[in-house]
Amino acid sequence: MSACEFESLEECLRSHLPAAELSEVSRILYGRETTKLELPACAVDAASERDFELKGYGFEAALEQLRPARRIRVGLIQHRIVLPTDAPILDQINAMHSRVGEMVEVAAMCGVNIICFQETWTMPFAFCTREKEPWTEFAESAEEGNTTRFCQELAKKYNMVVISPILEREELHNTIWNTAVVISNSGTVLGKSRKHHIPRIGDFNESTYYMEGDTGHTVFQTQFGKIAVNICYGRHHPLNWFMYSMNGAEIIFNPSATVGALSEPMWPIEATLSSESFKSEFTSGDGKKAHHDFGHFYGSSYVAAPDGSRCPGLSRTRDGLLVVEMDLNLNRQISDKWSFKMTGRYAEYAEELTKAVRHDFKPNIVKE
Ligand SMILES: NC(=O)NCCC(=O)O
């Protein structure tokens, strides 16, 4: 069986393990069990007609006496490209708009308040080719581009915050960025968060196209909570997550595009679809033969809670919408229980790190 035929880890465990073992394996891998959300029949029917997976889960928090529960619903969308990578660019973008538009409509039926699309969702993940043309033509203004306008309409129509990660062209400085645009449920562009760490690994040599983001660890205050966006490769950097949290993020999204052979074993523990074929051959810089495709983009979207539990992932192979209900009060409850922020000793680390990044750093090693 090839990587792109393997449906999901959860499905494999469910069909092979006896019930008692499955429950223990799930407890160890996924923590406290999430509840299954009852989603409206119209949404279930629409997802099936439109040929995408729809799953819903809920994370529970304790009821508090002084604070009302802050229940919200988050939606994550994963999808393959719609047209081949050599179709006219505008057709590719429009096809992706209409695919995602029909999925967002279903998210609205499910009462989703904040929706997040995948990394550079309007295009193939073509950066492996290291060619500039035609891929840089997919870049658009974060504030005024067609994709942002499209998302503003969705946000207003469905009263939903939209996180739209795109390839951004900034006209003022004539620069290109990997950027998540955050659009309020009023339709206003709240701001943008640029990918903070740029991979230079095998086919993910994105430094050819854009530089490390310059927007810091911005947190966006929305009607449904304080949110931040840590784009793809940034998830391998714990300090990156940490700084969003220091700035008060209650939910951190990690829109991604990546392939199984590279990072799938890391994905389930770090917080996170189709195969794409390109006209020109490219090498992965690993001594192996040049090829036309990237390997399988493994889907598997999921949500993790602050208590270390997580919901099952979507399929590795199908388009899908994951709907997750959560009570944001769980953040403070877990913070109080574990005292991570109180026990973190950050000032001490800040001091040690300041020394460690200097060229004259001397590691603290005791020798005989
Ligand atoms: N898109 C992206 O940053 N991919 C990097 C590879 C990975 O982090 O799995």
The ligand as a Gaussian input file, in Angstrom:
#p B3LYP/6-31G(d) Opt

LIG

0 1
 N        5.205000      24.226000       4.278000
 C        6.218000      24.001000       5.096000
 O        6.694000      24.884000       5.781000
 N        6.683000      22.725000       5.135000
 C        7.871000      22.393000       5.838000
 C        7.963000      20.957000       6.111000
 C        7.318000      20.563000       7.409000
 O        7.394000      21.336000       8.362000
 O        6.749000      19.481000       7.485000

